[in-house]
């Protein structure tokens, strides 16, 4: 019998409870993904910025644009790898399962 005031429901057959440490690690991972998304918002401005700056030559301007493009491509690749990782997919699937259980209640 559940204790009075307890809102927790027992896990379903395919669901396991998470410890506080696991929850904190999952939240830290999701926060890291959010930070990467936030940093990607500056991708276009960082690519255009060298074009607006005065450069001594076209070669210098091209070098700045190239450097910004390489940096942006690396940032996007890192985000895509993390987003597609087994850990992220597992966290998102677990969230969807949990949301489905809450919606049914």
Beta strands, then each sheet from edge to edge (+ up, - down):
end
